[in-house]
Amino acid sequence: MVLLAVPAVPGRPWQGPLAVAAALAVAVPLLAHVVRRLGGITGDVLGATVEVVTTLVYLGLVLSG
């Protein structure tokens, strides 16, 4: 998944993988916290995690440029 983000920003091949890695670094603890609080994973939890990761990747690609 991270390697697919390499051509996202021409001239800065590190920016895409860095944005994906940072988003995953936030998503894993978030998901672990929610699973601990709710006792499992629901569709709402998965949907919220996808939205958080997507937003963080977009921000990482846009703001560091």
PQR file of N, CA, C, O and H, with PARSE charges and radii, in Angstrom:
ATOM      1  N   MET A   1       0.821  -1.187   0.000 -0.4000 1.5000
ATOM      2  CA  MET A   1       0.000   0.000   0.000 -0.0000 2.0000
ATOM      3  C   MET A   1       0.866   1.252   0.000  0.5500 1.7000
ATOM      4  O   MET A   1       0.589   2.200  -0.735 -0.5500 1.4000
ATOM      5  N   VAL A   2       1.907   1.261   0.817 -0.4000 1.5000
ATOM      6  CA  VAL A   2       2.771   2.431   0.906 -0.0000 2.0000
ATOM      7  C   VAL A   2       3.496   2.655  -0.412  0.5500 1.7000
ATOM      8  O   VAL A   2       3.664   3.802  -0.829 -0.5500 1.4000
ATOM      9  H   VAL A   2       2.132   0.491   1.414  0.4000 1.0000
ATOM     10  N   LEU A   3       3.928   1.590  -1.078 -0.4000 1.5000
ATOM     11  CA  LEU A   3       4.657   1.751  -2.330 -0.0000 2.0000
ATOM     12  C   LEU A   3       3.790   2.336  -3.432  0.5500 1.7000
ATOM     13  O   LEU A   3       4.308   2.980  -4.345 -0.5500 1.4000
ATOM     14  H   LEU A   3       3.791   0.659  -0.739  0.4000 1.0000
ATOM     15  N   LEU A   4       2.493   2.127  -3.366 -0.4000 1.5000
ATOM     16  CA  LEU A   4       1.594   2.710  -4.363 -0.0000 2.0000
ATOM     17  C   LEU A   4       1.509   4.222  -4.222  0.5500 1.7000
ATOM     18  O   LEU A   4       1.112   4.907  -5.165 -0.5500 1.4000
ATOM     19  H   LEU A   4       2.072   1.603  -2.624  0.4000 1.0000
ATOM     20  N   ALA A   5       1.871   4.749  -3.069 -0.4000 1.5000
ATOM     21  CA  ALA A   5       1.802   6.196  -2.841 -0.0000 2.0000
ATOM     22  C   ALA A   5       3.054   6.916  -3.314  0.5500 1.7000
ATOM     23  O   ALA A   5       3.098   8.145  -3.256 -0.5500 1.4000
ATOM     24  H   ALA A   5       2.193   4.192  -2.303  0.4000 1.0000
ATOM     25  N   VAL A   6       4.071   6.203  -3.780 -0.4000 1.5000
ATOM     26  CA  VAL A   6       5.327   6.840  -4.192 -0.0000 2.0000
ATOM     27  C   VAL A   6       5.129   7.867  -5.294  0.5500 1.7000
ATOM     28  O   VAL A   6       5.653   8.974  -5.167 -0.5500 1.4000
ATOM     29  H   VAL A   6       4.035   5.204  -3.827  0.4000 1.0000
ATOM     30  N   PRO A   7       4.399   7.566  -6.379 -0.5600 1.5000
ATOM     31  CA  PRO A   7       4.270   8.581  -7.432  0.2800 2.0000
ATOM     32  C   PRO A   7       3.220   9.659  -7.138  0.5500 1.7000
ATOM     33  O   PRO A   7       2.870  10.423  -8.037 -0.5500 1.4000
ATOM     34  N   ALA A   8       2.718   9.739  -5.923 -0.4000 1.5000
ATOM     35  CA  ALA A   8       1.644  10.693  -5.618 -0.0000 2.0000
ATOM     36  C   ALA A   8       2.105  12.132  -5.778  0.5500 1.7000
ATOM     37  O   ALA A   8       1.327  12.979  -6.217 -0.5500 1.4000
ATOM     38  H   ALA A   8       3.003   9.118  -5.192  0.4000 1.0000
ATOM     39  N   VAL A   9       3.346  12.427  -5.435 -0.4000 1.5000
ATOM     40  CA  VAL A   9       3.869  13.790  -5.540 -0.0000 2.0000
ATOM     41  C   VAL A   9       5.160  13.723  -6.351  0.5500 1.7000
ATOM     42  O   VAL A   9       6.187  13.271  -5.845 -0.5500 1.4000
ATOM     43  H   VAL A   9       3.978  11.739  -5.078  0.4000 1.0000
ATOM     44  N   PRO A  10       5.114  14.167  -7.596 -0.5600 1.5000
ATOM     45  CA  PRO A  10       6.326  14.118  -8.430  0.2800 2.0000
ATOM     46  C   PRO A  10       7.445  14.956  -7.806  0.5500 1.7000
ATOM     47  O   PRO A  10       7.208  16.055  -7.305 -0.5500 1.4000
ATOM     48  N   GLY A  11       8.652  14.425  -7.847 -0.4000 1.5000
ATOM     49  CA  GLY A  11       9.795  15.139  -7.307 -0.0000 2.0000
ATOM     50  C   GLY A  11      10.032  14.889  -5.829  0.5500 1.7000
ATOM     51  O   GLY A  11      11.111  15.190  -5.319 -0.5500 1.4000
ATOM     52  H   GLY A  11       8.845  13.532  -8.254  0.4000 1.0000
ATOM     53  N   ARG A  12       9.053  14.348  -5.138 -0.4000 1.5000
ATOM     54  CA  ARG A  12       9.187  14.025  -3.711 -0.0000 2.0000
ATOM     55  C   ARG A  12       8.640  12.627  -3.467  0.5500 1.7000
ATOM     56  O   ARG A  12       7.535  12.481  -2.945 -0.5500 1.4000
ATOM     57  H   ARG A  12       8.176  14.103  -5.552  0.4000 1.0000
ATOM     58  N   PRO A  13       9.393  11.599  -3.835 -0.5600 1.5000
ATOM     59  CA  PRO A  13       8.877  10.231  -3.709  0.2800 2.0000
ATOM     60  C   PRO A  13       8.673   9.782  -2.270  0.5500 1.7000
ATOM     61  O   PRO A  13       7.985   8.787  -2.042 -0.5500 1.4000
ATOM     62  N   TRP A  14       9.233  10.464  -1.308 -0.4000 1.5000
ATOM     63  CA  TRP A  14       9.099  10.098   0.099 -0.0000 2.0000
ATOM     64  C   TRP A  14       7.792  10.593   0.708  0.5500 1.7000
ATOM     65  O   TRP A  14       7.361  10.080   1.740 -0.5500 1.4000
ATOM     66  H   TRP A  14       9.792  11.273  -1.493  0.4000 1.0000
ATOM     67  N   GLN A  15       7.156  11.583   0.084 -0.4000 1.5000
ATOM     68  CA  GLN A  15       5.991  12.220   0.702 -0.0000 2.0000
ATOM     69  C   GLN A  15       4.776  11.303   0.780  0.5500 1.7000
ATOM     70  O   GLN A  15       4.087  11.286   1.800 -0.5500 1.4000
ATOM     71  H   GLN A  15       7.507  12.000  -0.755  0.4000 1.0000
ATOM     72  N   GLY A  16       4.503  10.546  -0.266 -0.4000 1.5000
ATOM     73  CA  GLY A  16       3.350   9.641  -0.260 -0.0000 2.0000
ATOM     74  C   GLY A  16       3.480   8.550   0.791  0.5500 1.7000
ATOM     75  O   GLY A  16       2.575   8.378   1.607 -0.5500 1.4000
ATOM     76  H   GLY A  16       5.062  10.560  -1.095  0.4000 1.0000
ATOM     77  N   PRO A  17       4.594   7.801   0.791 -0.5600 1.5000
ATOM     78  CA  PRO A  17       4.753   6.768   1.823  0.2800 2.0000
ATOM     79  C   PRO A  17       4.771   7.337   3.242  0.5500 1.7000
ATOM     80  O   PRO A  17       4.272   6.700   4.170 -0.5500 1.4000
ATOM     81  N   LEU A  18       5.332   8.512   3.414 -0.4000 1.5000
ATOM     82  CA  LEU A  18       5.349   9.123   4.742 -0.0000 2.0000
ATOM     83  C   LEU A  18       3.931   9.466   5.196  0.5500 1.7000
ATOM     84  O   LEU A  18       3.589   9.257   6.360 -0.5500 1.4000
ATOM     85  H   LEU A  18       5.737   9.029   2.660  0.4000 1.0000
ATOM     86  N   ALA A  19       3.113   9.984   4.301 -0.4000 1.5000
ATOM     87  CA  ALA A  19       1.726  10.315   4.643 -0.0000 2.0000
ATOM     88  C   ALA A  19       0.938   9.060   5.005  0.5500 1.7000
ATOM     89  O   ALA A  19       0.154   9.067   5.954 -0.5500 1.4000
ATOM     90  H   ALA A  19       3.391  10.154   3.355  0.4000 1.0000
ATOM     91  N   VAL A  20       1.143   7.988   4.252 -0.4000 1.5000
ATOM     92  CA  VAL A  20       0.440   6.728   4.539 -0.0000 2.0000
ATOM     93  C   VAL A  20       0.913   6.146   5.865  0.5500 1.7000
ATOM     94  O   VAL A  20       0.097   5.693   6.669 -0.5500 1.4000
ATOM     95  H   VAL A  20       1.779   7.982   3.481  0.4000 1.0000
ATOM     96  N   ALA A  21       2.219   6.153   6.100 -0.4000 1.5000
ATOM     97  CA  ALA A  21       2.752   5.606   7.350 -0.0000 2.0000
ATOM     98  C   ALA A  21       2.265   6.413   8.557  0.5500 1.7000
ATOM     99  O   ALA A  21       1.944   5.837   9.597 -0.5500 1.4000
ATOM    100  H   ALA A  21       2.881   6.520   5.447  0.4000 1.0000
ATOM    101  N   ALA A  22       2.208   7.740   8.425 -0.4000 1.5000
ATOM    102  CA  ALA A  22       1.725   8.572   9.526 -0.0000 2.0000
ATOM    103  C   ALA A  22       0.244   8.310   9.799  0.5500 1.7000
ATOM    104  O   ALA A  22      -0.175   8.247  10.955 -0.5500 1.4000
ATOM    105  H   ALA A  22       2.469   8.208   7.581  0.4000 1.0000
ATOM    106  N   ALA A  23      -0.537   8.158   8.747 -0.4000 1.5000
ATOM    107  CA  ALA A  23      -1.965   7.875   8.927 -0.0000 2.0000
ATOM    108  C   ALA A  23      -2.172   6.523   9.598  0.5500 1.7000
ATOM    109  O   ALA A  23      -3.042   6.385  10.459 -0.5500 1.4000
ATOM    110  H   ALA A  23      -0.197   8.209   7.808  0.4000 1.0000
ATOM    111  N   LEU A  24      -1.384   5.528   9.215 -0.4000 1.5000
ATOM    112  CA  LEU A  24      -1.499   4.213   9.845 -0.0000 2.0000
ATOM    113  C   LEU A  24      -1.024   4.244  11.294  0.5500 1.7000
ATOM    114  O   LEU A  24      -1.545   3.517  12.140 -0.5500 1.4000
ATOM    115  H   LEU A  24      -0.678   5.640   8.516  0.4000 1.0000
ATOM    116  N   ALA A  25      -0.028   5.093  11.577 -0.4000 1.5000
ATOM    117  CA  ALA A  25       0.450   5.232  12.959 -0.0000 2.0000
ATOM    118  C   ALA A  25      -0.623   5.835  13.859  0.5500 1.7000
ATOM    119  O   ALA A  25      -0.613   5.599  15.068 -0.5500 1.4000
ATOM    120  H   ALA A  25       0.395   5.683  10.890  0.4000 1.0000
ATOM    121  N   VAL A  26      -1.535   6.597  13.301 -0.4000 1.5000
ATOM    122  CA  VAL A  26      -2.658   7.142  14.065 -0.0000 2.0000
ATOM    123  C   VAL A  26      -3.803   6.140  14.109  0.5500 1.7000
ATOM    124  O   VAL A  26      -4.465   6.007  15.138 -0.5500 1.4000
ATOM    125  H   VAL A  26      -1.543   6.789  12.319  0.4000 1.0000
ATOM    126  N   ALA A  27      -4.045   5.435  13.013 -0.4000 1.5000
ATOM    127  CA  ALA A  27      -5.199   4.543  12.909 -0.0000 2.0000
ATOM    128  C   ALA A  27      -5.089   3.316  13.806  0.5500 1.7000
ATOM    129  O   ALA A  27      -6.091   2.883  14.376 -0.5500 1.4000
ATOM    130  H   ALA A  27      -3.507   5.543  12.177  0.4000 1.0000
ATOM    131  N   VAL A  28      -3.915   2.756  13.941 -0.4000 1.5000
ATOM    132  CA  VAL A  28      -3.756   1.529  14.732 -0.0000 2.0000
ATOM    133  C   VAL A  28      -4.093   1.768  16.209  0.5500 1.7000
ATOM    134  O   VAL A  28      -4.881   1.007  16.770 -0.5500 1.4000
ATOM    135  H   VAL A  28      -3.101   3.107  13.478  0.4000 1.0000
ATOM    136  N   PRO A  29      -3.530   2.793  16.858 -0.5600 1.5000
ATOM    137  CA  PRO A  29      -3.926   3.042  18.255  0.2800 2.0000
ATOM    138  C   PRO A  29      -5.395   3.456  18.393  0.5500 1.7000
ATOM    139  O   PRO A  29      -6.052   3.112  19.375 -0.5500 1.4000
ATOM    140  N   LEU A  30      -5.902   4.197  17.401 -0.4000 1.5000
ATOM    141  CA  LEU A  30      -7.312   4.584  17.439 -0.0000 2.0000
ATOM    142  C   LEU A  30      -8.207   3.351  17.400  0.5500 1.7000
ATOM    143  O   LEU A  30      -9.151   3.240  18.181 -0.5500 1.4000
ATOM    144  H   LEU A  30      -5.368   4.477  16.603  0.4000 1.0000
ATOM    145  N   LEU A  31      -7.913   2.436  16.500 -0.4000 1.5000
ATOM    146  CA  LEU A  31      -8.705   1.215  16.381 -0.0000 2.0000
ATOM    147  C   LEU A  31      -8.581   0.359  17.642  0.5500 1.7000
ATOM    148  O   LEU A  31      -9.571  -0.205  18.108 -0.5500 1.4000
ATOM    149  H   LEU A  31      -7.145   2.526  15.865  0.4000 1.0000
ATOM    150  N   ALA A  32      -7.377   0.262  18.191 -0.4000 1.5000
ATOM    151  CA  ALA A  32      -7.184  -0.512  19.423 -0.0000 2.0000
ATOM    152  C   ALA A  32      -7.981   0.095  20.578  0.5500 1.7000
ATOM    153  O   ALA A  32      -8.560  -0.635  21.383 -0.5500 1.4000
ATOM    154  H   ALA A  32      -6.573   0.720  17.812  0.4000 1.0000
ATOM    155  N   HIS A  33      -8.013   1.411  20.661 -0.4000 1.5000
ATOM    156  CA  HIS A  33      -8.769   2.080  21.722 -0.0000 2.0000
ATOM    157  C   HIS A  33     -10.271   1.806  21.591  0.5500 1.7000
ATOM    158  O   HIS A  33     -10.945   1.484  22.569 -0.5500 1.4000
ATOM    159  H   HIS A  33      -7.542   2.004  20.007  0.4000 1.0000
ATOM    160  N   VAL A  34     -10.773   1.939  20.376 -0.4000 1.5000
ATOM    161  CA  VAL A  34     -12.204   1.749  20.157 -0.0000 2.0000
ATOM    162  C   VAL A  34     -12.602   0.294  20.398  0.5500 1.7000
ATOM    163  O   VAL A  34     -13.667   0.033  20.958 -0.5500 1.4000
ATOM    164  H   VAL A  34     -10.225   2.200  19.581  0.4000 1.0000
ATOM    165  N   VAL A  35     -11.765  -0.653  19.985 -0.4000 1.5000
ATOM    166  CA  VAL A  35     -12.050  -2.071  20.229 -0.0000 2.0000
ATOM    167  C   VAL A  35     -12.081  -2.338  21.731  0.5500 1.7000
ATOM    168  O   VAL A  35     -12.940  -3.074  22.215 -0.5500 1.4000
ATOM    169  H   VAL A  35     -10.900  -0.441  19.530  0.4000 1.0000
ATOM    170  N   ARG A  36     -11.156  -1.747  22.459 -0.4000 1.5000
ATOM    171  CA  ARG A  36     -11.129  -1.928  23.911 -0.0000 2.0000
ATOM    172  C   ARG A  36     -12.373  -1.322  24.557  0.5500 1.7000
ATOM    173  O   ARG A  36     -12.950  -1.914  25.469 -0.5500 1.4000
ATOM    174  H   ARG A  36     -10.458  -1.149  22.066  0.4000 1.0000
ATOM    175  N   ARG A  37     -12.786  -0.149  24.088 -0.4000 1.5000
ATOM    176  CA  ARG A  37     -13.951   0.520  24.674 -0.0000 2.0000
ATOM    177  C   ARG A  37     -15.261  -0.172  24.333  0.5500 1.7000
ATOM    178  O   ARG A  37     -16.137  -0.294  25.189 -0.5500 1.4000
ATOM    179  H   ARG A  37     -12.317   0.332  23.347  0.4000 1.0000
ATOM    180  N   LEU A  38     -15.407  -0.627  23.094 -0.4000 1.5000
ATOM    181  CA  LEU A  38     -16.666  -1.216  22.650 -0.0000 2.0000
ATOM    182  C   LEU A  38     -16.681  -2.739  22.728  0.5500 1.7000
ATOM    183  O   LEU A  38     -17.741  -3.356  22.621 -0.5500 1.4000
ATOM    184  H   LEU A  38     -14.695  -0.528  22.398  0.4000 1.0000
ATOM    185  N   GLY A  39     -15.530  -3.336  22.911 -0.4000 1.5000
ATOM    186  CA  GLY A  39     -15.471  -4.784  23.004 -0.0000 2.0000
ATOM    187  C   GLY A  39     -15.472  -5.495  21.663  0.5500 1.7000
ATOM    188  O   GLY A  39     -15.708  -6.701  21.606 -0.5500 1.4000
ATOM    189  H   GLY A  39     -14.669  -2.834  22.998  0.4000 1.0000
ATOM    190  N   GLY A  40     -15.217  -4.781  20.600 -0.4000 1.5000
ATOM    191  CA  GLY A  40     -15.171  -5.395  19.277 -0.0000 2.0000
ATOM    192  C   GLY A  40     -15.198  -4.346  18.192  0.5500 1.7000
ATOM    193  O   GLY A  40     -15.160  -3.145  18.460 -0.5500 1.4000
ATOM    194  H   GLY A  40     -15.026  -3.800  20.646  0.4000 1.0000
ATOM    195  N   ILE A  41     -15.263  -4.815  16.967 -0.4000 1.5000
ATOM    196  CA  ILE A  41     -15.281  -3.909  15.815 -0.0000 2.0000
ATOM    197  C   ILE A  41     -16.668  -3.939  15.189  0.5500 1.7000
ATOM    198  O   ILE A  41     -17.229  -5.008  14.948 -0.5500 1.4000
ATOM    199  H   ILE A  41     -15.293  -5.791  16.748  0.4000 1.0000
ATOM    200  N   THR A  42     -17.204  -2.777  14.933 -0.4000 1.5000
ATOM    201  CA  THR A  42     -18.483  -2.666  14.234 -0.0000 2.0000
ATOM    202  C   THR A  42     -18.249  -1.982  12.888  0.5500 1.7000
ATOM    203  O   THR A  42     -17.155  -1.491  12.608 -0.5500 1.4000
ATOM    204  H   THR A  42     -16.748  -1.908  15.129  0.4000 1.0000
ATOM    205  N   GLY A  43     -19.265  -1.959  12.086 -0.4000 1.5000
ATOM    206  CA  GLY A  43     -19.164  -1.275  10.802 -0.0000 2.0000
ATOM    207  C   GLY A  43     -18.912   0.211  10.967  0.5500 1.7000
ATOM    208  O   GLY A  43     -18.206   0.818  10.162 -0.5500 1.4000
ATOM    209  H   GLY A  43     -20.154  -2.358  12.314  0.4000 1.0000
ATOM    210  N   ASP A  44     -19.484   0.798  12.005 -0.4000 1.5000
ATOM    211  CA  ASP A  44     -19.254   2.212  12.259 -0.0000 2.0000
ATOM    212  C   ASP A  44     -17.800   2.481  12.616  0.5500 1.7000
ATOM    213  O   ASP A  44     -17.232   3.492  12.203 -0.5500 1.4000
ATOM    214  H   ASP A  44     -20.057   0.305  12.659  0.4000 1.0000
ATOM    215  N   VAL A  45     -17.200   1.581  13.379 -0.4000 1.5000
ATOM    216  CA  VAL A  45     -15.788   1.723  13.747 -0.0000 2.0000
ATOM    217  C   VAL A  45     -14.914   1.627  12.506  0.5500 1.7000
ATOM    218  O   VAL A  45     -14.004   2.436  12.327 -0.5500 1.4000
ATOM    219  H   VAL A  45     -17.661   0.759  13.714  0.4000 1.0000
ATOM    220  N   LEU A  46     -15.175   0.656  11.655 -0.4000 1.5000
ATOM    221  CA  LEU A  46     -14.391   0.525  10.435 -0.0000 2.0000
ATOM    222  C   LEU A  46     -14.575   1.725   9.519  0.5500 1.7000
ATOM    223  O   LEU A  46     -13.608   2.208   8.930 -0.5500 1.4000
ATOM    224  H   LEU A  46     -15.914  -0.001  11.801  0.4000 1.0000
ATOM    225  N   GLY A  47     -15.792   2.205   9.395 -0.4000 1.5000
ATOM    226  CA  GLY A  47     -16.056   3.374   8.560 -0.0000 2.0000
ATOM    227  C   GLY A  47     -15.347   4.618   9.084  0.5500 1.7000
ATOM    228  O   GLY A  47     -14.782   5.387   8.306 -0.5500 1.4000
ATOM    229  H   GLY A  47     -16.577   1.813   9.874  0.4000 1.0000
ATOM    230  N   ALA A  48     -15.377   4.815  10.393 -0.4000 1.5000
ATOM    231  CA  ALA A  48     -14.710   5.972  10.982 -0.0000 2.0000
ATOM    232  C   ALA A  48     -13.197   5.868  10.803  0.5500 1.7000
ATOM    233  O   ALA A  48     -12.530   6.870  10.547 -0.5500 1.4000
ATOM    234  H   ALA A  48     -15.836   4.191  11.024  0.4000 1.0000
ATOM    235  N   THR A  49     -12.659   4.662  10.938 -0.4000 1.5000
ATOM    236  CA  THR A  49     -11.217   4.475  10.752 -0.0000 2.0000
ATOM    237  C   THR A  49     -10.807   4.775   9.317  0.5500 1.7000
ATOM    238  O   THR A  49      -9.785   5.420   9.084 -0.5500 1.4000
ATOM    239  H   THR A  49     -13.200   3.848  11.147  0.4000 1.0000
ATOM    240  N   VAL A  50     -11.591   4.318   8.368 -0.4000 1.5000
ATOM    241  CA  VAL A  50     -11.306   4.605   6.957 -0.0000 2.0000
ATOM    242  C   VAL A  50     -11.334   6.109   6.705  0.5500 1.7000
ATOM    243  O   VAL A  50     -10.468   6.640   6.010 -0.5500 1.4000
ATOM    244  H   VAL A  50     -12.422   3.794   8.558  0.4000 1.0000
ATOM    245  N   GLU A  51     -12.319   6.792   7.262 -0.4000 1.5000
ATOM    246  CA  GLU A  51     -12.417   8.234   7.059 -0.0000 2.0000
ATOM    247  C   GLU A  51     -11.232   8.976   7.682  0.5500 1.7000
ATOM    248  O   GLU A  51     -10.709   9.919   7.089 -0.5500 1.4000
ATOM    249  H   GLU A  51     -13.023   6.361   7.827  0.4000 1.0000
ATOM    250  N   VAL A  52     -10.812   8.554   8.869 -0.4000 1.5000
ATOM    251  CA  VAL A  52      -9.669   9.195   9.528 -0.0000 2.0000
ATOM    252  C   VAL A  52      -8.392   8.980   8.713  0.5500 1.7000
ATOM    253  O   VAL A  52      -7.632   9.922   8.490 -0.5500 1.4000
ATOM    254  H   VAL A  52     -11.238   7.787   9.351  0.4000 1.0000
ATOM    255  N   VAL A  53      -8.157   7.752   8.272 -0.4000 1.5000
ATOM    256  CA  VAL A  53      -6.953   7.456   7.497 -0.0000 2.0000
ATOM    257  C   VAL A  53      -6.957   8.223   6.181  0.5500 1.7000
ATOM    258  O   VAL A  53      -5.939   8.804   5.803 -0.5500 1.4000
ATOM    259  H   VAL A  53      -8.774   6.986   8.454  0.4000 1.0000
ATOM    260  N   THR A  54      -8.069   8.234   5.490 -0.4000 1.5000
ATOM    261  CA  THR A  54      -8.168   8.947   4.219 -0.0000 2.0000
ATOM    262  C   THR A  54      -7.892  10.437   4.404  0.5500 1.7000
ATOM    263  O   THR A  54      -7.142  11.035   3.632 -0.5500 1.4000
ATOM    264  H   THR A  54      -8.895   7.762   5.797  0.4000 1.0000
ATOM    265  N   THR A  55      -8.490  11.027   5.414 -0.4000 1.5000
ATOM    266  CA  THR A  55      -8.282  12.445   5.677 -0.0000 2.0000
ATOM    267  C   THR A  55      -6.829  12.747   6.004  0.5500 1.7000
ATOM    268  O   THR A  55      -6.279  13.736   5.518 -0.5500 1.4000
ATOM    269  H   THR A  55      -9.099  10.542   6.041  0.4000 1.0000
ATOM    270  N   LEU A  56      -6.204  11.916   6.815 -0.4000 1.5000
ATOM    271  CA  LEU A  56      -4.810  12.149   7.183 -0.0000 2.0000
ATOM    272  C   LEU A  56      -3.875  11.991   5.993  0.5500 1.7000
ATOM    273  O   LEU A  56      -2.909  12.743   5.866 -0.5500 1.4000
ATOM    274  H   LEU A  56      -6.651  11.113   7.210  0.4000 1.0000
ATOM    275  N   VAL A  57      -4.147  11.024   5.117 -0.4000 1.5000
ATOM    276  CA  VAL A  57      -3.316  10.873   3.927 -0.0000 2.0000
ATOM    277  C   VAL A  57      -3.473  12.087   3.016  0.5500 1.7000
ATOM    278  O   VAL A  57      -2.479  12.609   2.511 -0.5500 1.4000
ATOM    279  H   VAL A  57      -4.932  10.413   5.220  0.4000 1.0000
ATOM    280  N   TYR A  58      -4.695  12.540   2.802 -0.4000 1.5000
ATOM    281  CA  TYR A  58      -4.909  13.734   1.969 -0.0000 2.0000
ATOM    282  C   TYR A  58      -4.193  14.937   2.559  0.5500 1.7000
ATOM    283  O   TYR A  58      -3.538  15.685   1.833 -0.5500 1.4000
ATOM    284  H   TYR A  58      -5.502  12.116   3.212  0.4000 1.0000
ATOM    285  N   LEU A  59      -4.308  15.130   3.863 -0.4000 1.5000
ATOM    286  CA  LEU A  59      -3.639  16.257   4.506 -0.0000 2.0000
ATOM    287  C   LEU A  59      -2.125  16.138   4.393  0.5500 1.7000
ATOM    288  O   LEU A  59      -1.436  17.131   4.158 -0.5500 1.4000
ATOM    289  H   LEU A  59      -4.839  14.522   4.452  0.4000 1.0000
ATOM    290  N   GLY A  60      -1.613  14.937   4.557 -0.4000 1.5000
ATOM    291  CA  GLY A  60      -0.179  14.733   4.430 -0.0000 2.0000
ATOM    292  C   GLY A  60       0.340  15.026   3.046  0.5500 1.7000
ATOM    293  O   GLY A  60       1.460  15.511   2.891 -0.5500 1.4000
ATOM    294  H   GLY A  60      -2.172  14.130   4.748  0.4000 1.0000
ATOM    295  N   LEU A  61      -0.458  14.738   2.038 -0.4000 1.5000
ATOM    296  CA  LEU A  61      -0.047  15.011   0.663 -0.0000 2.0000
ATOM    297  C   LEU A  61      -0.177  16.484   0.300  0.5500 1.7000
ATOM    298  O   LEU A  61       0.609  16.998  -0.496 -0.5500 1.4000
ATOM    299  H   LEU A  61      -1.368  14.343   2.164  0.4000 1.0000
ATOM    300  N   VAL A  62      -1.143  17.153   0.865 -0.4000 1.5000
ATOM    301  CA  VAL A  62      -1.401  18.541   0.503 -0.0000 2.0000
ATOM    302  C   VAL A  62      -0.564  19.510   1.326  0.5500 1.7000
ATOM    303  O   VAL A  62       0.018  20.445   0.776 -0.5500 1.4000
ATOM    304  H   VAL A  62      -1.781  16.735   1.511  0.4000 1.0000
ATOM    305  N   LEU A  63      -0.498  19.300   2.629 -0.4000 1.5000
ATOM    306  CA  LEU A  63       0.126  20.292   3.495 -0.0000 2.0000
ATOM    307  C   LEU A  63       1.639  20.265   3.496  0.5500 1.7000
ATOM    308  O   LEU A  63       2.262  21.284   3.794 -0.5500 1.4000
ATOM    309  H   LEU A  63      -0.971  18.540   3.075  0.4000 1.0000
ATOM    310  N   SER A  64       2.249  19.151   3.177 -0.4000 1.5000
ATOM    311  CA  SER A  64       3.700  19.152   3.207 -0.0000 2.0000
ATOM    312  C   SER A  64       4.309  19.577   1.869  0.5500 1.7000
ATOM    313  O   SER A  64       5.510  19.418   1.650 -0.5500 1.4000
ATOM    314  H   SER A  64       1.744  18.323   2.934  0.4000 1.0000
ATOM    315  N   GLY A  65       3.499  20.100   1.004 -0.4000 1.5000
ATOM    316  CA  GLY A  65       3.998  20.508  -0.302 -0.0000 2.0000
ATOM    317  C   GLY A  65       4.235  21.912  -0.435  0.5500 1.7000
ATOM    318  O   GLY A  65       4.658  22.369  -1.496 -0.5500 1.4000
ATOM    319  H   GLY A  65       2.523  20.229   1.182  0.4000 1.0000
TER
END
